[in-house]
Structures are given as C-alpha cells and as structure tokens.
C-alpha cells in the first residue's frame, strides 16, 4: 500500500470515530450554495481551522496543499473526484486558490465555469506529512445556470409627489473579479451610486442606489434595473421592472357647462367637474360667485339644475383627495336677456393692458417733448456766432 493510501485510510478512520462535528480535525467555513453563470467564473470564500490536537502538526508543515473533491470524498477508490490539487500543475480545470493556506484561507476561484461543474464540493488539506484531513461535514453546492439571475429591487415604489425617494437594486456577484454592472431606466435624471458589498456568507453582491424627486407626470412610469454580466467576450443581462406609483393632489381640474350657449330660464343645464388625481378624487364641490363671494351649491362631480333667473353667473369647482385640493377656472352660465358678469380674470387682463398703454403714451410724450426742445437750444447757441 502506498503512502498516500495509508494517509487516506488513517484520515477515514479519524473521521469515522469522531461523532461530534466540533471534534473534527478540519473545520471549513464556506457558503452552502453558490449560483453561477456559465462561461464566467466563481469565487468560493473559504477559511478553515485545525483542531488543537493537530495544530502543532499543521504549524510544523512547510508544504501545504489545498485539494477540492467533486461529488464525494472517497478518492482512494475513485481518484477522478480529485479535480484540483494546488500542488500539481496538470489540473484540467482552470482553478486557483487565491487565499494563503498558511493563514488558513482557502478561498478559491473557478474560471470558465461549465454546466458540468454543477455538483457538491468538499475541501481537503494535505501537508504531505503528519497532517491531512477532509472536512466531511461541510460542502458547497455549485449550481451553474445559462440564464443570469434577476436583480432584486425595493418592493414598494410608492411615493408622494415632491418627496425624495431612494431605490436600491442588487444582484449577486459570484465572480468579484468581473462583477456585473447595474444600470437604471428611470422617468427622470438621477446619478446612481454603485458598490460591491460582502454578504453574510462572505460572497459578494453589487448594490446600486438612486435618489430622485418624482412629479405627478411620473405616475405609472416604469423603473427598470438591468444587470449586465460579462461572459467571455460577450455579455448576458437580467432585469427587474417596477411601476412607480406617485401620490398627488388633483391636477388639471376643469369645469364645463353644457350647453355653453346662453340658455332660457327653465332649461336644464349640466355642470361637470373633471380632474386627474392619485388616489382618485373623493370629494367634488361646486361654487357660484354671488356678489363677489363664492357660495357652495353642490357636492357632486356632476351638477344639474333647472335654470332660474338667479342661476346665471360664474361657477367653479374644487376636487379633493387624501393628498390635497385642486381648483378649476371660472366658467360662465349665460342666461338669455341678462347682462353677463365679467370674470375677475378679464378685469385683470384689462387692467394690465391699460397700464401698459399708459406707459407707452407717457414714453412717447416725453420723447416728443425732448425732441421739441433740442432745436431751440441749437438756435440759441448759434445766434451769437452770427452776430460776430
């Protein structure tokens, strides 16, 4: 029997008699499962501890090898399960232990991952001397996918208009050497902040955050976070889509009258109030301008009345929801044979126009006066010269 077989048999014996996992000679720490994209790489965070009984043997070692076993542990009867040994250079797999084994760091990178890599893996330490062990209690499950993972995003994307909102998007980065890039599709401009974070199991994730202040125009717009994974010389993408729900007070509130032409007393007239709001409008109120003051006449969206002599004049409506209030412009209900009131808006326009005209007249007048004085001054200046 060879030295290696003797070592392996002793190792199996030691493992077999240790019923308490806390007494095992080699204790590795690594994730239980890692999902990885085909044709990319995967980094397995790995650390180990040596039982005190064997620590002296390990510390005396000058040559430490890290070994990965695929699908099982009995490499004496099935040597093919030894797929990587850091002490050998003829491995058919593109793997590398990037951790310092003397510092008990066994972190390993698998490059150019294939679908056939899907399996469970065990880690083994071999010093080619007094200490060797396989941790039979810990294994990492590698699952290879052809389709990239979908990012995760903030679940609730509901915000009140004018309120700053922050959104987070994250995706796993099984290959930190070539992490995915997160991009955003937003209804408004924003500069994302991206960083590589470490998870509780020592794996990595890319996290991106954006902040912006939405308006009511952004309601029901899509927000998309896309993860772009480098795969060989190309890329693969996965994305998640959310709908932005913006809560806002009634907008574009308008009042209309049908018919809009002058009507006779006794006619039926419909007044309609319309508005855009989220959540929907819960209260509508109609007002009539009476003697320059508003008087409430209805609390319905559609106000129908049989016209009397007193009903003619200006009307407006208000729409309200849980967020706020919206008010319409005034509309005129004309009645045949009546002098129609003039809207304050018209007074304002006429007043501003009159002021502008007055200013223009004054400018023209003072300009004329100045020009009329100028020739007289020239004449008075020239006369003494003529006398000489």
C-alpha positions as CSV (number, residue, x, y, z in Angstrom):
1,X,0.0,0.0,0.0
2,X,1.4,3.4,-0.9
3,X,2.0,6.3,1.5
4,X,-1.0,8.2,0.1
5,X,-3.4,5.3,0.5
6,X,-2.1,4.8,4.1
7,X,-2.7,8.5,4.8
8,X,-6.2,8.4,3.3
9,X,-7.2,5.3,5.3
10,X,-5.9,6.9,8.5
11,X,-7.9,10.0,7.6
12,X,-11.1,8.0,7.1
13,X,-10.6,6.3,10.4
14,X,-10.2,9.6,12.2
15,X,-13.3,10.9,10.6
16,X,-15.2,7.8,11.4
17,X,-14.6,7.8,15.1
18,X,-15.4,11.5,15.5
19,X,-19.2,11.6,16.2
20,X,-19.2,15.2,17.4
21,X,-18.6,17.6,14.5
22,X,-16.9,20.0,16.9
23,X,-14.1,17.5,17.3
24,X,-13.3,17.1,13.6
25,X,-9.6,17.9,12.8
26,X,-10.5,20.2,9.9
27,X,-13.3,22.7,10.1
28,X,-14.0,24.7,7.0
29,X,-16.2,27.7,6.6
30,X,-17.8,28.4,3.2
31,X,-21.2,29.1,1.7
32,X,-23.7,26.2,1.4
33,X,-24.7,27.1,-2.1
34,X,-23.5,29.4,-4.9
35,X,-25.3,30.1,-8.2
36,X,-23.0,30.9,-11.0
37,X,-23.4,31.9,-14.7
38,X,-21.9,29.5,-17.3
39,X,-18.7,30.6,-19.1
40,X,-17.9,33.1,-16.3
41,X,-16.0,32.5,-13.0
42,X,-17.0,31.8,-9.4
43,X,-15.2,32.7,-6.2
44,X,-15.7,30.3,-3.3
45,X,-15.0,32.1,0.0
46,X,-13.2,29.6,2.2
47,X,-11.5,29.5,5.5
48,X,-10.5,26.7,7.8
49,X,-9.5,25.9,11.4
50,X,-7.4,23.0,12.7
51,X,-8.4,21.1,15.9
52,X,-6.0,21.9,18.7
53,X,-4.9,18.3,18.9
54,X,-3.5,18.6,15.3
55,X,-2.5,22.3,15.3
56,X,1.2,21.6,16.1
57,X,1.4,19.2,13.2
58,X,-0.1,21.7,10.9
59,X,2.1,24.6,12.1
60,X,5.2,22.5,11.5
61,X,4.3,21.9,7.9
62,X,6.3,23.6,5.2
63,X,4.3,22.3,2.3
64,X,0.5,22.7,2.4
65,X,-1.8,21.7,-0.5
66,X,-5.4,22.5,-0.9
67,X,-7.5,19.8,-2.6
68,X,-11.0,20.0,-4.0
69,X,-13.2,16.9,-4.3
70,X,-16.2,16.9,-6.6
71,X,-19.3,14.8,-5.7
72,X,-17.8,12.7,-2.9
73,X,-14.9,12.1,-0.6
74,X,-13.6,8.5,-1.3
75,X,-10.8,9.4,-3.8
76,X,-8.9,6.2,-2.9
77,X,-11.5,4.2,-4.9
78,X,-12.5,7.0,-7.2
79,X,-9.5,9.2,-8.0
80,X,-11.4,11.2,-10.6
81,X,-13.2,13.1,-7.9
82,X,-10.0,14.9,-7.1
83,X,-10.5,17.8,-9.6
84,X,-8.0,20.2,-8.2
85,X,-4.8,20.0,-6.2
86,X,-2.8,23.2,-5.6
87,X,0.5,21.3,-5.5
88,X,0.0,20.0,-9.0
89,X,0.2,21.9,-12.3
90,X,-1.6,19.4,-14.6
91,X,-5.1,20.1,-13.5
92,X,-7.6,20.0,-16.3
93,X,-9.7,22.7,-14.6
94,X,-8.8,26.4,-14.6
95,X,-8.9,26.8,-10.8
96,X,-6.8,28.8,-8.4
97,X,-6.5,29.0,-4.6
98,X,-6.1,32.8,-4.1
99,X,-6.1,32.5,-0.3
100,X,-3.0,31.9,1.8
101,X,-3.2,28.4,3.1
102,X,-0.6,29.1,5.8
103,X,-3.1,31.8,7.0
104,X,-5.9,29.2,6.8
105,X,-7.5,31.0,3.9
106,X,-8.6,28.5,1.2
107,X,-10.6,31.0,-1.0
108,X,-10.7,29.5,-4.5
109,X,-11.7,30.8,-7.9
110,X,-13.1,28.6,-10.7
111,X,-12.6,30.1,-14.1
112,X,-14.5,29.4,-17.3
113,X,-17.3,27.6,-15.5
114,X,-19.2,24.9,-17.4
115,X,-22.6,23.4,-16.8
116,X,-20.9,20.1,-15.8
117,X,-19.5,21.9,-12.8
118,X,-22.9,21.7,-11.1
119,X,-22.2,19.5,-8.0
120,X,-21.2,19.4,-4.4
121,X,-17.6,20.1,-3.4
122,X,-15.5,19.2,-0.4
123,X,-12.2,20.7,0.7
124,X,-9.2,18.9,1.9
125,X,-5.8,19.9,3.4
126,X,-2.7,17.8,2.7
127,X,0.7,18.6,4.1
128,X,2.4,15.5,2.7
129,X,3.4,14.9,6.3
130,X,1.8,14.4,9.7
131,X,-1.4,16.3,9.0
132,X,-4.1,15.7,6.4
133,X,-7.9,15.9,6.6
134,X,-11.1,16.3,4.6
135,X,-14.0,18.2,6.2
136,X,-16.8,15.7,5.6
137,X,-19.3,17.9,7.4
138,X,-19.1,20.9,5.1
139,X,-19.7,21.1,1.4
140,X,-20.5,23.8,-1.1
141,X,-23.1,23.3,-3.8
142,X,-22.3,24.9,-7.1
143,X,-25.2,25.4,-9.4
144,X,-24.4,26.6,-13.0
145,X,-27.1,28.5,-15.0
146,X,-27.2,29.6,-18.6
147,X,-29.5,32.5,-17.8
148,X,-28.3,35.3,-15.5
149,X,-30.1,36.0,-12.2
150,X,-32.7,38.6,-11.9
151,X,-31.7,41.6,-9.7
152,X,-33.7,42.4,-6.6
153,X,-35.2,45.9,-6.2
154,X,-37.1,47.8,-3.5
155,X,-40.5,46.2,-3.3
156,X,-42.6,49.3,-2.7
157,X,-42.2,52.0,-5.3
158,X,-45.0,54.4,-4.0
159,X,-44.1,57.9,-3.0
160,X,-45.9,61.3,-2.6
161,X,-45.2,63.9,-5.2
162,X,-42.3,66.2,-4.3
163,X,-40.9,63.7,-1.8
164,X,-37.3,62.4,-2.2
165,X,-37.4,58.6,-2.9
166,X,-34.4,56.2,-2.7
167,X,-34.4,52.9,-4.6
168,X,-32.0,50.1,-4.2
169,X,-31.1,47.4,-6.7
170,X,-28.8,44.5,-6.0
171,X,-27.6,41.3,-7.7
172,X,-25.2,38.6,-6.8
173,X,-21.6,38.8,-8.0
174,X,-20.3,35.2,-7.9
175,X,-17.2,36.4,-9.8
176,X,-15.9,39.5,-8.0
177,X,-13.0,39.8,-10.5
178,X,-15.6,40.6,-13.2
179,X,-18.7,41.8,-11.3
180,X,-21.9,42.7,-13.1
181,X,-22.8,46.3,-13.9
182,X,-26.2,47.6,-12.8
183,X,-27.9,50.2,-15.0
184,X,-31.2,52.1,-14.4
185,X,-34.0,53.2,-16.6
186,X,-35.8,56.0,-14.8
187,X,-38.6,58.5,-15.7
188,X,-36.2,61.4,-14.6
189,X,-32.5,62.0,-14.4
190,X,-30.5,60.6,-11.5
191,X,-26.9,59.6,-10.8
192,X,-26.6,56.1,-9.3
193,X,-24.1,55.1,-6.7
194,X,-22.8,51.6,-7.0
195,X,-20.6,49.5,-4.8
196,X,-19.5,45.9,-4.2
197,X,-20.7,44.6,-0.8
198,X,-19.9,41.5,1.2
199,X,-22.8,39.2,2.2
200,X,-23.1,37.3,5.5
201,X,-21.7,34.1,3.9
202,X,-18.7,36.1,2.5
203,X,-20.0,36.0,-1.1
204,X,-20.3,39.4,-2.9
205,X,-23.2,41.4,-4.3
206,X,-23.3,44.6,-6.4
207,X,-25.6,47.2,-4.9
208,X,-26.8,50.3,-6.7
209,X,-28.9,53.2,-5.3
210,X,-30.6,56.1,-7.0
211,X,-32.4,59.0,-5.5
212,X,-34.8,61.4,-7.2
213,X,-37.9,63.6,-6.6
214,X,-40.9,62.4,-8.7
215,X,-43.7,64.6,-10.0
216,X,-47.2,63.6,-10.9
217,X,-46.1,63.2,-14.5
218,X,-44.0,60.2,-13.5
219,X,-47.0,58.3,-12.1
220,X,-47.3,54.7,-13.6
221,X,-43.9,55.0,-15.3
222,X,-41.6,52.0,-15.4
223,X,-38.4,51.7,-13.4
224,X,-36.0,49.1,-14.7
225,X,-32.8,47.8,-13.1
226,X,-30.6,45.8,-15.5
227,X,-27.7,43.6,-14.5
228,X,-25.1,43.3,-17.3
229,X,-22.8,40.2,-16.7
230,X,-19.5,39.9,-18.7
231,X,-19.3,36.4,-20.1
232,X,-16.2,35.6,-22.0
233,X,-16.1,38.2,-24.8
234,X,-19.8,38.9,-24.7
235,X,-22.5,39.9,-22.1
236,X,-25.6,38.5,-20.6
237,X,-28.3,40.6,-19.0
238,X,-31.1,40.1,-16.4
239,X,-33.5,42.8,-15.4
240,X,-36.3,43.6,-13.0
241,X,-39.2,46.0,-13.7
242,X,-41.2,48.1,-11.2
243,X,-44.0,50.6,-11.7
244,X,-43.7,53.9,-10.0
245,X,-46.9,55.0,-8.1
246,X,-46.9,58.7,-7.4
247,X,-49.5,60.1,-5.0
248,X,-50.6,63.6,-5.9
249,X,-53.3,66.1,-5.3
250,X,-55.9,66.8,-8.1
251,X,-54.3,68.2,-11.2
252,X,-55.7,69.8,-14.4
253,X,-59.0,70.4,-12.6
254,X,-61.5,71.9,-15.1
255,X,-65.2,72.9,-15.1
256,X,-67.5,72.7,-18.1
257,X,-71.1,73.7,-18.8
258,X,-73.4,72.0,-21.3
259,X,-74.8,73.7,-23.2
260,X,-72.3,76.6,-23.1
261,X,-74.5,79.0,-25.1
262,X,-77.0,81.4,-23.4
263,X,-80.0,79.4,-22.2
264,X,-83.5,80.3,-21.3
265,X,-85.0,80.2,-17.8
266,X,-86.4,76.7,-17.1
267,X,-83.8,75.0,-19.3
268,X,-81.8,72.0,-18.0
269,X,-78.0,72.6,-17.7
270,X,-75.2,70.2,-16.7
271,X,-72.1,71.3,-15.0
272,X,-69.2,68.8,-14.9
273,X,-66.0,68.9,-12.9
274,X,-63.1,66.7,-14.0
275,X,-59.6,66.2,-12.6
276,X,-56.6,63.8,-12.5
277,X,-55.5,62.6,-9.1
278,X,-53.9,59.7,-7.4
279,X,-55.5,58.4,-5.3
280,X,-58.8,59.2,-7.1
281,X,-60.8,62.3,-6.2
282,X,-63.1,61.6,-3.2
283,X,-64.9,65.0,-3.0
284,X,-66.2,67.4,-5.6
285,X,-67.6,70.8,-4.6
286,X,-69.3,73.4,-6.9
287,X,-69.4,77.1,-6.1
288,X,-71.3,80.1,-7.6
289,X,-69.9,83.6,-7.4
290,X,-72.6,85.6,-5.8
291,X,-72.0,89.3,-5.1
292,X,-68.3,88.8,-5.5
293,X,-68.2,85.9,-3.0
294,X,-68.2,82.1,-3.6
295,X,-71.3,80.2,-2.4
296,X,-71.4,76.4,-2.3
297,X,-74.1,75.0,-4.5
298,X,-73.3,71.3,-4.9
299,X,-71.1,68.5,-3.6
300,X,-71.2,66.2,-6.6
301,X,-69.0,65.9,-9.6
302,X,-71.9,66.5,-12.0
303,X,-74.2,69.3,-11.0
304,X,-77.6,69.5,-12.9
305,X,-80.0,72.4,-12.4
306,X,-83.2,73.8,-14.0
307,X,-82.2,77.3,-14.6
308,X,-83.8,80.2,-12.8
309,X,-83.2,83.9,-13.1
310,X,-80.8,83.8,-10.1
311,X,-78.7,80.9,-11.5
312,X,-76.8,82.9,-14.1
313,X,-73.2,83.9,-13.5
314,X,-69.8,82.5,-12.8
315,X,-69.1,79.0,-11.4
316,X,-66.1,77.0,-10.5
317,X,-65.4,73.6,-8.9
318,X,-62.9,72.0,-6.5
319,X,-61.6,68.4,-6.4
320,X,-60.1,66.9,-3.3
321,X,-58.4,63.6,-2.3
322,X,-56.2,62.5,0.6
323,X,-53.2,64.4,-0.7
324,X,-54.7,67.8,-1.4
325,X,-57.0,70.1,-3.4
326,X,-57.4,71.3,-7.0
327,X,-59.4,74.3,-8.2
328,X,-60.8,75.0,-11.7
329,X,-61.0,78.2,-13.6
330,X,-64.3,80.0,-13.5
331,X,-66.9,79.3,-16.2
332,X,-69.9,81.3,-17.2
333,X,-73.5,80.2,-17.2
334,X,-75.2,82.7,-19.5
335,X,-79.0,83.3,-19.4
336,X,-80.7,84.9,-22.3
337,X,-81.7,88.5,-21.8
338,X,-79.4,89.1,-18.8
339,X,-76.3,91.2,-18.6
340,X,-73.4,88.8,-18.0
341,X,-71.0,89.4,-15.2
342,X,-67.4,89.9,-16.1
343,X,-64.8,87.5,-14.7
344,X,-62.2,88.9,-12.4
345,X,-59.7,87.4,-14.8
346,X,-61.0,89.7,-17.5
347,X,-60.7,92.7,-15.2
348,X,-57.1,91.7,-14.5
349,X,-56.3,91.4,-18.2
350,X,-57.9,94.8,-19.0
351,X,-56.2,96.5,-16.1
352,X,-52.7,95.2,-17.1
353,X,-53.3,96.2,-20.7
354,X,-54.4,99.7,-19.7
355,X,-51.3,100.2,-17.6
356,X,-49.1,99.1,-20.5
357,X,-50.8,101.5,-22.9
358,X,-50.5,104.4,-20.4
359,X,-46.8,103.7,-20.0
360,X,-46.3,103.7,-23.8
361,X,-48.2,107.0,-24.1
362,X,-46.0,108.6,-21.4
363,X,-42.8,107.4,-23.1
364,X,-43.9,108.8,-26.4
365,X,-44.9,112.1,-24.9
366,X,-41.7,112.7,-23.0
367,X,-39.7,111.7,-26.1
368,X,-41.6,114.2,-28.2
369,X,-41.0,117.0,-25.6
370,X,-37.3,116.3,-25.5
371,X,-37.0,116.4,-29.3
372,X,-39.0,119.7,-29.5
373,X,-36.6,121.4,-27.0
374,X,-33.5,120.3,-28.9
375,X,-33.8,122.7,-32.0
376,X,-34.5,125.7,-29.7
377,X,-31.3,125.1,-27.9
378,X,-29.4,124.9,-31.1
379,X,-30.9,128.2,-32.3
380,X,-30.0,130.0,-29.1
381,X,-26.4,128.6,-29.3
382,X,-25.9,129.7,-33.0
383,X,-27.2,133.3,-32.7
384,X,-24.1,134.8,-31.0
385,X,-21.9,133.4,-33.7
386,X,-24.0,135.0,-36.4
387,X,-23.7,138.4,-34.7
388,X,-19.9,138.2,-34.7
